[in-house]
Amino acid sequence: MKISYGLRAFALYFLILGALIWFTLDNAIERLNDGMRQSAESVLVDSAHVLASFIEDQSNNGKALSTSQLTRVFARVQQRDFEAKIYQVLKTSVDSQVYVTDHKGIIVYDSTGLDVGKDFSRWRDVKLTLEGQYGARTSFLDRLRREPDDPKGMIVAAPIQYEGNTIGVVSLVKPIDSLEGHLVTETQQLQRYVFALLALALLLGYLLSLWFTRSIKRIADYANDMAAGKQVLPPNSKDTRLEALTKSISNLRHQLDGKDYVEDYIHSLTHELKTPLTSIRGAVELINDDMPASDRTRFLENIQRSNERMSRLVERMLSLAKLEGADKISAEQFDIHAMVLRLLEERRTMIAEKQLTVSLDIEDGSHSHGDRVLISQAIANLLDNAIRFGFTGTPLNITYTQDARGFSLSVQNEGELIPDFAKDKLFDRFFSLANEQAAQTKSTGLGLSFVKQIMLLHKGSIVVKNTRSGVLATLKWPAN
């Protein structure tokens, strides 16, 4: 059963639109979640400093932290009975927790009563606050339960100070689950709006598909009528692209009638092959034992030139065939350790001139799988770039790993970083960066674009990013 073009176009439109809306919705929900947490953290910071000031007021001698008043306050708070409807979410209890540590990070008060006396000096909130920094973390509420879905809490700390010295830390804990109710409510509302928009877009897309397929059918009928030899007028179209398609079909018919383009193609092809073949045949017929050595040499040189000409023609044809079949590669298993050693040996002079120290982290005998020639060319391009842009006398690190998912090879140098304006253009054809380290050479701007195409053929990827001291380029391709 054949599926109509209109239905296929509509299905493709539905998939693209659905994927786009899903991505937008997922990103919006994630940002909504981040924004809600940031807002909650801001409130927690204020509350933590209020509690810190409260404890400072109770600990006015600076020798010992006084938490007796805080203990009484939280005991009363936990007994309060109230109902607060925050938009669509009903809140009936205070779920925040508080713990206080001394200047050594030892807990002297815990609203839950579970951790008094424990050393929390290594926890991020306490440690950073005692060091005079902003201390906050997100952790599991129960340290014995660490599954991904187990309850977590946002923890924000504030210093307790006396005469400019930090004598303790108060940490305020907010369970993340209490924020989830608000997030769910807002997410549901956002989903309703998005699905309504999707339905409207699908309706418009369906109407557009009907109009487009009807126009295509009219053009197809016009082409069939011309093929049958009928004299018909081209259909009128309000869309300039469809009108251009109609004109192209009409022009094609005229070209096919004359067969001019076919004759030109055959003439060019036969000329390319016939000329060197004729030259070789004539030279072979004239060569004999009685011919002077100088003439024999001249004819042999003519044969060689003609052979080279045909070889170039064959290479061009093979290159064209390879481009046309670029979705296929010749995959095989090969020794990648030996390959990298060979590539480094070929660049030994370049490495020596830059006084680079090569660090090769590839086990002897390591194997990989893919198109041997293309993978070699990809690695060669990364090595050339790393050497070209690396500073004199710096390391050149090459790392290779493999697992069940596939293979990964990284080349890292210490040299010029990629400027921000160039990060999105690295893989564009003919784009290259100026290089003070190798000013005498000019890049073609095709290397990384070629590497990207190789990785696409292998269903892999290439990532190039700045590090603290240079650039790291990583090739990844699957095992099959």
C-alpha positions as CSV (number, residue, x, y, z in Angstrom):
1,M,0.0,0.0,0.0
2,K,1.5,3.3,-1.1
3,I,1.3,6.3,1.2
4,S,0.5,9.5,-0.5
5,Y,3.0,12.3,-0.7
6,G,0.7,14.6,1.3
7,L,0.3,12.1,4.1
8,R,4.1,11.6,4.3
9,A,4.7,15.3,4.2
10,F,2.1,15.8,7.0
11,A,3.6,13.0,9.0
12,L,7.1,14.5,8.6
13,Y,5.7,17.9,9.6
14,F,4.0,16.3,12.7
15,L,7.3,14.7,13.7
16,I,9.4,17.8,13.3
17,L,6.8,20.0,15.0
18,G,6.3,17.5,17.8
19,A,10.0,17.1,18.4
20,L,10.4,20.9,18.4
21,I,7.6,21.5,20.8
22,W,8.7,18.6,23.0
23,F,12.2,20.1,23.2
24,T,10.9,23.5,23.9
25,L,8.5,22.2,26.6
26,D,11.2,20.1,28.2
27,N,13.6,23.1,28.2
28,A,10.9,25.4,29.6
29,I,10.1,23.0,32.4
30,E,13.8,22.6,33.2
31,R,14.2,26.4,33.3
32,L,11.1,26.7,35.3
33,N,12.5,24.2,37.8
34,D,15.8,26.1,37.9
35,G,14.1,29.4,38.4
36,M,11.9,28.0,41.2
37,R,15.0,26.6,43.0
38,Q,16.9,29.9,42.5
39,S,13.9,31.8,44.0
40,A,13.7,29.3,46.9
41,E,17.5,29.6,47.5
42,S,17.2,33.4,47.6
43,V,14.5,33.1,50.4
44,L,16.6,30.5,52.2
45,V,19.6,32.8,52.2
46,D,17.5,35.6,53.8
47,S,16.1,33.2,56.4
48,A,19.4,31.7,57.2
49,H,20.9,35.2,57.9
50,V,17.9,36.1,60.0
51,L,18.4,32.9,62.1
52,A,22.1,33.7,62.4
53,S,21.4,37.2,63.7
54,F,18.9,35.7,66.1
55,I,21.5,33.3,67.5
56,E,24.2,36.0,67.6
57,D,21.8,38.1,69.8
58,Q,21.5,35.1,72.2
59,S,25.2,34.4,72.2
60,N,26.4,37.9,73.1
61,N,29.4,36.9,75.1
62,G,31.0,35.2,72.1
63,K,32.3,32.3,74.1
64,A,29.6,29.7,73.5
65,L,26.6,29.4,71.2
66,S,23.3,29.7,72.8
67,T,20.5,27.7,71.1
68,S,18.1,27.4,73.9
69,Q,15.8,30.1,72.6
70,L,16.0,28.6,69.1
71,T,15.0,25.2,70.5
72,R,11.9,26.6,72.2
73,V,10.9,28.5,69.0
74,F,11.2,25.4,66.8
75,A,9.3,23.3,69.3
76,R,6.4,25.8,69.1
77,V,6.7,26.1,65.3
78,Q,6.4,22.3,64.9
79,Q,3.2,22.3,66.9
80,R,1.5,25.0,65.0
81,D,-1.7,24.1,63.1
82,F,-2.4,26.1,60.0
83,E,-3.6,25.9,56.4
84,A,-2.1,28.1,53.7
85,K,-3.3,27.7,50.1
86,I,-0.5,28.9,47.9
87,Y,-2.2,29.1,44.5
88,Q,-3.2,25.4,43.9
89,V,-1.0,23.9,46.6
90,L,-2.2,23.5,50.2
91,K,0.5,23.8,52.9
92,T,-0.3,22.6,56.5
93,S,3.0,22.4,58.3
94,V,6.5,23.8,58.5
95,D,8.8,21.4,56.7
96,S,12.1,23.4,57.0
97,Q,14.8,22.1,59.2
98,V,17.7,23.8,61.0
99,Y,21.0,22.7,62.4
100,V,23.7,24.8,64.1
101,T,27.5,24.0,64.2
102,D,30.2,25.5,66.3
103,H,33.4,26.9,64.9
104,K,34.8,23.4,64.5
105,G,31.9,22.2,62.5
106,I,30.4,20.1,65.3
107,I,26.6,20.2,65.5
108,V,25.3,21.7,68.7
109,Y,21.7,21.9,67.7
110,D,19.5,20.0,65.2
111,S,15.8,20.6,64.8
112,T,15.3,16.9,64.0
113,G,17.4,15.8,67.0
114,L,19.2,13.2,64.8
115,D,22.7,14.7,64.2
116,V,23.6,16.5,67.5
117,G,27.3,16.0,68.2
118,K,28.2,14.9,64.7
119,D,31.1,16.5,62.7
120,F,29.8,18.3,59.7
121,S,33.0,20.3,59.1
122,R,33.5,18.5,55.7
123,W,30.0,19.3,54.4
124,R,30.1,22.0,51.8
125,D,27.7,24.4,53.5
126,V,29.6,24.3,56.8
127,K,33.1,24.1,55.4
128,L,32.7,27.1,53.0
129,T,30.9,29.2,55.5
130,L,33.6,28.7,58.1
131,E,36.2,29.7,55.4
132,G,34.3,33.0,54.8
133,Q,32.6,31.9,51.6
134,Y,29.0,31.3,50.6
135,G,28.0,27.8,51.7
136,A,25.2,25.8,50.0
137,R,24.6,22.3,48.8
138,T,21.9,19.9,47.7
139,S,22.0,16.5,49.4
140,F,19.9,13.5,50.4
141,L,17.9,14.2,53.5
142,D,18.6,10.6,54.7
143,R,22.2,9.7,54.2
144,L,21.4,6.0,54.3
145,R,19.0,6.4,51.3
146,R,20.9,7.6,48.2
147,E,18.8,6.3,45.3
148,P,18.0,8.9,42.6
149,D,14.4,9.2,43.6
150,D,15.0,9.4,47.3
151,P,14.2,12.8,49.0
152,K,16.7,15.6,48.7
153,G,17.0,19.0,50.3
154,M,18.4,22.4,49.5
155,I,20.8,23.5,52.3
156,V,21.9,27.1,52.7
157,A,24.2,28.3,55.5
158,A,25.0,31.6,57.1
159,P,27.8,32.5,59.6
160,I,27.2,33.2,63.2
161,Q,29.7,36.0,64.1
162,Y,30.9,37.8,67.2
163,E,33.2,40.8,66.9
164,G,34.1,39.9,63.4
165,N,34.9,36.3,64.1
166,T,32.9,33.3,62.9
167,I,31.9,31.3,66.0
168,G,29.5,29.0,64.3
169,V,27.3,28.2,61.3
170,V,23.5,27.9,61.0
171,S,22.2,25.8,58.1
172,L,18.6,26.0,56.9
173,V,17.3,22.8,55.1
174,K,14.4,23.0,52.6
175,P,13.0,19.6,51.3
176,I,12.9,19.8,47.5
177,D,9.7,17.7,47.5
178,S,7.8,20.7,48.9
179,L,8.7,22.7,45.8
180,E,7.6,19.9,43.4
181,G,3.9,20.6,44.0
182,H,4.3,24.1,42.7
183,L,6.3,22.8,39.8
184,V,3.7,20.2,38.9
185,T,0.9,22.7,38.9
186,E,2.8,25.2,36.6
187,T,4.0,22.4,34.4
188,Q,0.4,21.1,33.8
189,Q,-0.8,24.6,32.9
190,L,2.1,25.1,30.5
191,Q,1.4,21.7,28.9
192,R,-2.2,22.7,28.3
193,Y,-1.1,25.8,26.5
194,V,1.5,23.9,24.5
195,F,-0.9,21.1,23.4
196,A,-3.5,23.7,22.3
197,L,-0.8,25.4,20.2
198,L,0.2,22.0,18.8
199,A,-3.4,21.3,17.7
200,L,-3.7,24.6,16.0
201,A,-0.4,24.2,14.2
202,L,-1.3,20.7,13.1
203,L,-4.6,22.0,11.7
204,L,-2.8,24.7,9.8
205,G,-0.2,22.2,8.6
206,Y,-2.9,19.9,7.4
207,L,-4.6,22.6,5.3
208,L,-1.2,23.7,3.9
209,S,-0.5,20.1,3.0
210,L,-3.7,19.8,1.1
211,W,-3.0,22.9,-0.8
212,F,0.6,21.9,-1.6
213,T,-0.3,18.4,-2.7
214,R,-3.0,19.6,-5.0
215,S,-0.5,22.0,-6.6
216,I,2.0,19.2,-7.0
217,K,-0.7,17.0,-8.6
218,R,-1.4,19.7,-11.1
219,I,2.3,20.0,-12.0
220,A,2.5,16.2,-12.3
221,D,-0.5,16.1,-14.6
222,Y,1.2,18.8,-16.7
223,A,4.4,16.8,-17.0
224,N,2.5,13.6,-17.9
225,D,0.5,15.5,-20.6
226,M,3.8,16.8,-22.1
227,A,5.3,13.3,-22.0
228,A,2.3,12.1,-24.0
229,G,2.9,14.7,-26.6
230,K,-0.1,16.9,-25.8
231,Q,0.0,20.6,-26.2
232,V,-1.0,22.0,-22.8
233,L,-0.5,25.2,-21.0
234,P,1.5,25.2,-17.7
235,P,-0.6,25.5,-14.6
236,N,-0.8,28.8,-12.8
237,S,0.7,28.8,-9.3
238,K,0.7,31.6,-6.7
239,D,3.9,30.2,-5.2
240,T,7.1,31.3,-6.9
241,R,8.9,28.0,-6.1
242,L,6.2,25.9,-7.7
243,E,6.2,28.2,-10.6
244,A,9.9,27.7,-10.9
245,L,9.4,24.0,-10.8
246,T,6.9,24.2,-13.6
247,K,9.3,26.2,-15.7
248,S,12.1,23.7,-15.0
249,I,9.9,20.8,-16.2
250,S,9.1,22.7,-19.4
251,N,12.8,23.6,-20.0
252,L,13.7,20.0,-19.3
253,R,11.3,18.8,-21.9
254,H,12.8,21.1,-24.5
255,Q,16.3,19.9,-23.6
256,L,15.3,16.2,-23.8
257,D,13.7,16.8,-27.2
258,G,17.0,18.1,-28.6
259,K,19.2,15.6,-26.8
260,D,21.9,18.3,-26.8
261,Y,23.0,17.7,-23.2
262,V,23.4,13.9,-23.8
263,E,25.5,14.4,-26.9
264,D,27.8,16.9,-25.1
265,Y,28.2,14.5,-22.2
266,I,29.1,11.5,-24.4
267,H,31.4,13.6,-26.6
268,S,33.4,14.8,-23.5
269,L,33.6,11.4,-22.0
270,T,34.7,9.6,-25.2
271,H,37.2,12.4,-25.9
272,E,38.8,12.0,-22.5
273,L,39.3,8.3,-23.0
274,K,39.9,8.2,-26.7
275,T,42.8,10.6,-26.9
276,P,45.2,8.9,-24.6
277,L,44.2,5.4,-25.9
278,T,44.9,6.6,-29.5
279,S,48.3,8.0,-28.5
280,I,49.3,4.8,-26.7
281,R,48.2,2.6,-29.7
282,G,50.1,4.7,-32.2
283,A,53.2,4.7,-30.1
284,V,53.1,0.9,-29.7
285,E,52.6,0.4,-33.4
286,L,55.6,2.5,-34.3
287,I,58.1,1.1,-31.8
288,N,60.3,-1.6,-33.2
289,D,63.8,-3.0,-32.6
290,D,65.4,-1.0,-35.5
291,M,64.1,2.4,-34.1
292,P,66.8,4.7,-32.8
293,A,67.2,4.8,-29.0
294,S,66.2,8.5,-28.9
295,D,63.0,7.9,-30.8
296,R,62.2,4.8,-28.7
297,T,62.7,6.8,-25.5
298,R,60.4,9.6,-26.9
299,F,57.6,7.2,-27.7
300,L,57.9,5.5,-24.3
301,E,57.7,8.8,-22.6
302,N,54.5,9.5,-24.7
303,I,53.0,6.2,-23.6
304,Q,53.8,7.1,-20.0
305,R,52.2,10.6,-20.2
306,S,49.1,9.1,-21.8
307,N,48.9,6.5,-19.1
308,E,49.2,9.1,-16.4
309,R,46.4,11.1,-18.1
310,M,44.1,8.1,-18.0
311,S,45.1,7.5,-14.4
312,R,44.1,11.0,-13.5
313,L,40.8,10.5,-15.3
314,V,40.1,7.2,-13.4
315,E,41.0,8.9,-10.1
316,R,38.5,11.7,-10.8
317,M,35.9,9.2,-11.7
318,L,36.5,7.2,-8.5
319,S,36.4,10.3,-6.4
320,L,33.1,11.3,-7.9
321,A,31.7,7.8,-7.3
322,K,32.9,8.0,-3.7
323,L,31.2,11.3,-3.2
324,E,28.0,9.9,-4.6
325,G,28.2,6.9,-2.3
326,A,29.3,8.9,0.7
327,D,26.8,7.2,3.0
328,K,28.8,4.0,2.9
329,I,32.3,3.2,4.3
330,S,34.6,0.3,4.1
331,A,34.7,-0.8,7.7
332,E,37.4,-3.2,9.0
333,Q,39.5,-3.9,12.1
334,F,42.9,-2.3,12.3
335,D,45.8,-1.6,14.7
336,I,45.2,2.0,15.8
337,H,48.4,2.0,17.9
338,A,50.5,1.2,14.9
339,M,48.5,3.8,12.9
340,V,49.2,6.6,15.3
341,L,52.9,5.7,15.6
342,R,53.1,5.9,11.8
343,L,51.4,9.3,11.7
344,L,53.7,10.6,14.4
345,E,56.8,9.3,12.5
346,E,55.6,11.1,9.4
347,R,55.4,14.3,11.5
348,R,58.7,13.8,13.3
349,T,60.3,16.8,11.7
350,M,57.4,19.1,12.6
351,I,57.4,17.8,16.2
352,A,61.1,18.3,16.5
353,E,60.9,21.9,15.1
354,K,58.3,22.8,17.8
355,Q,60.2,20.8,20.5
356,L,57.0,19.1,21.5
357,T,56.9,16.3,24.1
358,V,54.6,13.5,22.8
359,S,52.6,11.6,25.4
360,L,51.0,8.5,23.8
361,D,48.4,6.8,26.0
362,I,47.5,3.9,23.7
363,E,48.2,0.3,24.6
364,D,50.4,-1.6,22.2
365,G,48.2,-3.7,20.0
366,S,45.0,-1.7,20.6
367,H,42.6,-2.2,17.8
368,S,39.7,-0.2,16.4
369,H,37.0,-0.7,13.8
370,G,36.0,1.6,10.9
371,D,37.4,2.8,7.6
372,R,41.1,2.6,8.1
373,V,42.0,5.3,5.5
374,L,39.4,7.8,6.6
375,I,40.1,7.3,10.3
376,S,43.8,7.8,9.6
377,Q,43.1,11.0,7.7
378,A,40.9,12.3,10.5
379,I,43.7,11.7,13.1
380,A,46.3,13.2,10.8
381,N,44.3,16.4,10.6
382,L,44.0,16.6,14.4
383,L,47.7,16.0,14.8
384,D,48.5,18.7,12.2
385,N,46.3,21.3,14.0
386,A,47.7,20.4,17.4
387,I,51.3,20.7,16.3
388,R,50.6,23.9,14.3
389,F,48.9,25.7,17.1
390,G,50.9,24.3,20.0
391,F,53.5,26.5,21.8
392,T,57.1,25.5,21.5
393,G,58.4,23.1,24.1
394,T,55.0,22.0,25.3
395,P,53.4,18.6,25.7
396,L,51.3,16.9,23.0
397,N,48.9,14.3,24.6
398,I,47.2,11.6,22.6
399,T,44.7,9.3,24.4
400,Y,42.7,6.4,23.1
401,T,39.9,4.5,24.9
402,Q,37.4,1.9,23.9
403,D,34.4,0.2,25.5
404,A,31.2,-1.6,24.5
405,R,29.8,1.6,23.0
406,G,32.7,2.4,20.7
407,F,36.0,4.2,20.4
408,S,37.3,7.6,21.5
409,L,40.6,9.3,20.5
410,S,41.7,12.6,21.9
411,V,44.5,15.0,20.9
412,Q,45.4,17.8,23.3
413,N,48.0,20.5,23.1
414,E,49.1,23.5,25.0
415,G,48.8,26.5,22.8
416,E,46.5,29.1,21.4
417,L,42.9,28.9,22.5
418,I,39.9,29.1,20.2
419,P,38.4,32.6,20.4
420,D,34.7,32.8,21.2
421,F,33.7,34.2,17.7
422,A,35.3,31.1,16.0
423,K,33.7,28.4,18.1
424,D,30.6,28.1,16.0
425,K,32.6,28.3,12.7
426,L,35.3,25.7,13.3
427,F,33.7,23.1,11.0
428,D,32.7,25.5,8.2
429,R,34.5,25.0,4.9
430,F,37.3,27.4,4.2
431,F,37.3,28.8,7.7
432,S,40.7,29.1,9.3
433,L,42.4,31.0,12.1
434,A,45.5,33.1,12.0
435,N,48.4,31.3,13.8
436,E,51.4,33.3,15.0
437,Q,53.2,30.0,15.8
438,A,53.1,28.9,12.2
439,A,52.7,32.1,10.2
440,Q,54.7,30.7,7.3
441,T,51.9,28.2,6.5
442,K,48.3,28.9,5.6
443,S,45.5,26.5,6.4
444,T,43.1,25.5,3.6
445,G,40.2,25.7,6.1
446,L,39.0,22.2,5.0
447,G,40.6,20.0,7.7
448,L,38.0,20.0,10.4
449,S,35.2,20.1,7.9
450,F,36.7,17.0,6.3
451,V,37.1,15.3,9.8
452,K,33.5,16.1,10.6
453,Q,32.3,14.4,7.4
454,I,34.4,11.4,8.2
455,M,32.8,11.1,11.7
456,L,29.3,11.5,10.2
457,L,30.0,8.6,7.8
458,H,31.0,6.6,10.9
459,K,27.9,7.8,12.8
460,G,30.2,9.4,15.3
461,S,31.2,12.9,16.3
462,I,34.0,15.3,16.8
463,V,34.2,17.8,19.7
464,V,36.8,20.6,19.9
465,K,37.0,22.7,23.0
466,N,39.3,24.9,25.0
467,T,41.1,23.7,28.1
468,R,43.0,25.7,30.7
469,S,46.1,25.8,28.6
470,G,45.2,24.7,25.1
471,V,42.7,22.8,22.9
472,L,41.3,19.3,23.2
473,A,39.9,17.6,20.1
474,T,38.0,14.3,20.6
475,L,36.9,11.8,18.0
476,K,34.1,9.3,18.9
477,W,32.7,6.6,16.7
478,P,30.6,3.5,17.5
479,A,31.9,-0.1,17.4
480,N,29.5,-1.1,14.6
